[in-house]
Amino acid sequence: MTLHPAPPPIPAASYDWTNDEDLSSCLSNEGSQPRLVVVSNRVADLSASVQSGGLAVGLADAIRQQGGMWFGWDGKREGQTGGPMQVSEHGSVTCVGIPISPEDFTEYYAEYANGLLWPLFHYRLDLVHISTNAFEGYLRVNEAFARQLMPMLQPDDTIWIHDYHLIPLAGILRRLGCRQKIGFFLHIPFPPPELLSATPDHDALIEGLLAYDLLGFQTHTDVNNLKSYLAAHKPDAVVGQDVIRTGQKRLRVGRFPIGIDAAEFGKLARETSPEALLAKTPVETPALQRILGVDRLDYSKGLPERFKAFDELLLSHPELGKHVNFVQITPPSRGEVDAYADIRAELEQLAGAINGRFADIDWTPLQHICRPLPRDLIAPLMRHSHIGFVTPLRDGMNLVAKEYVAAQDPDDPGVLILSQFAGAAEEMQEALIVNPYDTDDMAKQLYRGLTMPLEERRARHAALLSRVTDFGAKEWAAAFLKELARSI
Ligand code: ADQ
């Protein structure tokens, strides 16, 4: 079989670790290394035997190898921000959590990070709320993080800060006298300048980014969006392929697509038989061809469009009745933000309408499961699903796409249907790539996936699996840290 023509190669916009042949040396821990200090909004649970998500896997591994500290919010909304710290030791790693006051939680987390930055960075200007005082609250919490962190730093520490909650942190640390190398990785998309400039704080956010020594993004598109912003709004910035200079400051920029631990996820997927799986999950009979979606409940994930595409599939192919079902697992997240209540109501209405129209006494076409399932059930469920339906309207990377591929049986794999607007689409062109707004075409691709010959499924899956395996979570963390070590 021949696959659809390969897309033209994407020009190397900047440092790209997936082309780095010399990465193996960074994956071993020879000699003593400086401590790694990871800062993220939440601290991962390092006592868990299996980490969920690439962030936790990649970082937990890197920080355990090097030894160091993980610093972030302890998840409590009480007292004063930066009040008494929770400190716990996990071998060579110290985890430090600080509380956030209820007022700061509202302004920093709910209003600024999730009410403004999240929709803006996901290209959803229609959902952006500009709230009075929210930016001040955002800066105040970043300042509290910096002031608590500063006295705990050692001179040769390497500091790695994560995600949109903490963009200003390096600038504040520098002001407080921090001289250590500081890198930043953005897990979500970076928007084009026309969108970013819709927030009155865009200058300050960019100044915050320019205080780092290394900026890491998920995709070439994100790197290029930053460069376009600088060209349009900061004419004094000199932008090279992987270096930016502004005044005396020089920093590096690169693309570091996050990965998963494919071997571990594949093992998890193989461990449960279909029968055992059936006994443990609320999912119906294995005789059906199953379409599976697994997402946090979020408007960026394209869930209503996905439901509508399934509806169109059943309308256009009545012969599929009783032969296919769609299982969508969507635990709620961030209930504080109004947009999440809206999406939940819309999904309930759509699921009710689809089941109302097509269901029979022995067949529920759409099962929408609104609670979290453990990874040791999600993984085998992915393995025993014929379609992985991953169609975000915009996504930094999307690890579910990679997990679906890792979970498959290579001899009889399922088909990944992937949004062109997921960061993962840059690397996973052998999936069936769809426009997540085009429900008609998604219905056609669902049908194509359900009827795809075995030989084509195997060829597509083999190409995807080798990429997901070669560029995993550990390689991602090692590549970022190697590049940060090179920065001046
Ligand atoms: P998320 O938006 O959370 O992460 P994603 O990468 O898809 O999105 O998922 C992260 C992890 O959560 C995956 O391991 C997945 O299995 C798990 N998960 C998702 N839905 C689940 C469910 N219903 N039940 C159980 N587990 C579930 C952000 C960015 C992404 C980026 C990651 C990592 O938005 O674009 O890929 O960070 O950088």
Boltz pocket constraint, residues with backbone or C-beta under 6 A from the ligand:
constraints:
  - pocket:
      binder: B
      contacts: [[A, 52], [A, 53], [A, 54], [A, 55], [A, 187], [A, 188], [A, 258], [A, 294], [A, 295], [A, 296], [A, 329], [A, 330], [A, 331], [A, 371], [A, 372], [A, 373], [A, 374], [A, 375], [A, 378], [A, 395], [A, 396], [A, 397], [A, 398], [A, 399], [A, 400], [A, 403]]
      max_distance: 6.0
